[in-house]
Amino acid sequence: MKAIRILEFGGPEQLKLEEVPDPQPQAGQVLVRVHAAGINPVDAYIRSGAHVVKPALPYTPGMDSAGVVEALGEGVTRVRAGDRVYVAGSLSGTYAELTLCGEHQAHPLPASLSFQQGAAVGVPYATAYRALFLRAHAMPGETVFVHGATGGVGLAAIQLARAAGMRVIGTGGTEEGRRLALEQGAHEVLDHHAEGYLEKLSWLSGGQGADVILEMLANVNLNRDLEIVARKGRVVVIGSRGKIEIDPRLTMTRDASILGMSLINATKEELSSIHAALVAGLESRTLRPVVGREIPLRDAARAHEAVMEPGAHGKIVLVP
């Protein structure tokens, strides 16, 4: 099969298309024919060698994909050969024509969704769900501020929060991205390049601030978030690309909490619960993954450059 391989950590140029042996499923494992693979920023961090996770070299990157079950290992009962599935987590990497995963990592993909949409589910939707409900314990009626709402995680958070009865305010850096966030259910979307845009958030929330803030770029925004979070509000740090100085008194005056969030810390039980909820949302069509760009597998390096650029609008996927 064809697969992207990384022989050493470094820049996007390390992503090489090679011919490798087909993986074979062992007991409890599922082999999936990949029709689309999701690109996540964490893939780029791991590739660079800057992430806490450092796979043994060489390796095939990727955690998310969607396709058709090709073969089963002994003892697998949750899926059958020929099933349409989305894969959330992989044993062999998803930037390939075939991917190997544990039985618990393959989830039903409703016929109403394309494989490209299925590849956009895993990391973005599980991250948004865990941040909203397992870390922030967001409740119906609360105001959720998605600070960076136009990428995969941000759009997933908008759909999840809106379906749960929350008031959703997002931000985006482009007119196209802001329009997309509104289409996906945000009540209001602000331009985070505009001067004084956070003052508008305060006005929209009646001066109370946001009960929950999902922060995608904490090294730029965290101190600003603490200025507009509501009393007893929660800021969940989902993404950060550096350090920042904050004023801790802003947390004191509001009894506010800053919560870190990484999907790699989710337990197997949490992931099982998360994906049960996500499959239900996909089946009811309250969750609608948005694909922004499709890029051929051979151009994975270009996809890694694109996923780190500002102005995201939807998910980037690779197509073998």
Order of alpha helices (4+ residues) and beta strands (2+ residues): beta-beta-beta-alpha-beta-beta-beta-beta-alpha-alpha-beta-alpha-beta-alpha-beta-alpha-beta-alpha-beta-alpha-beta-alpha-beta-alpha-beta
